[in-house]
Amino acid sequence: MSEELRRKLLELSKEEASLNYKMYELFNENRTLAIRLAGYIAENRLYGGNWNDEEAVRIMDKYLKAGRKESHRSKGVHQ
């Protein structure tokens, strides 16, 4: 492998690591927003509101259920 190719590989590896970290940060931010939204929905229902948006539920589930085992069932505010 030429030296130039090795440098390029190292450069690409650094970029990949940077992008992976950014994705991790964004995922955590989105998860925090999903938790806040779930809280707002629960509060809305407490005051008699009737909230239902399937797309928002799907997005919240993506972040709130990430990394959980299938056998673990959460109660969820949108049920």
C-alpha positions in Angstrom: 0.0 0.0 0.0 1.4 3.4 -0.9 2.0 6.1 1.6 -0.5 8.4 -0.1 -3.2 5.6 0.1 -2.4 5.2 3.8 -2.8 8.9 4.5 -6.1 9.0 2.6 -7.3 5.9 4.6 -6.4 7.6 7.9 -8.1 10.8 6.8 -11.3 8.9 5.9 -11.2 7.1 9.2 -11.0 10.4 11.1 -14.0 11.7 9.1 -15.9 8.6 9.8 -15.2 8.9 13.6 -16.3 12.5 13.5 -19.5 11.7 11.7 -20.3 8.8 14.1 -19.9 11.1 17.1 -22.1 13.7 15.5 -24.8 11.0 14.8 -24.6 9.9 18.4 -25.0 13.5 19.6 -28.0 14.1 17.3 -29.6 10.8 18.4 -29.3 11.8 22.1 -30.8 15.3 21.3 -33.7 13.7 19.4 -34.3 11.2 22.3 -34.4 14.1 24.7 -36.9 15.9 22.5 -39.0 12.7 22.3 -39.1 12.4 26.1 -40.2 16.0 26.4 -42.9 15.5 23.8 -44.1 12.4 25.6 -44.4 14.6 28.8 -46.3 17.3 27.0 -48.7 14.7 25.6 -49.3 13.3 29.1 -49.9 16.7 30.5 -52.3 17.5 27.6 -54.3 14.4 28.4 -54.3 15.2 32.1 -56.1 18.4 31.2 -58.6 16.6 29.0 -56.9 16.8 25.6 -57.2 14.1 23.0 -53.9 13.9 21.2 -53.3 11.4 18.4 -50.7 11.6 15.6 -49.5 8.3 14.2 -46.4 9.8 12.5 -45.3 11.6 15.7 -45.8 8.3 17.7 -43.7 6.4 15.2 -40.9 8.9 15.5 -41.0 9.0 19.3 -41.0 5.2 19.4 -37.9 5.2 17.2 -36.0 7.1 19.9 -37.6 5.9 23.0 -37.4 2.2 22.2 -34.0 2.2 20.7 -31.6 -0.3 22.2 -34.4 -2.1 24.1 -34.9 -5.8 23.9 -38.1 -6.9 22.2 -39.3 -8.7 25.3 -39.3 -5.4 27.3 -42.6 -3.7 27.0 -43.0 -0.1 28.1 -46.2 1.5 29.1 -45.9 4.6 26.9 -48.0 7.8 27.1 -49.4 7.4 23.6 -51.4 4.2 24.2 
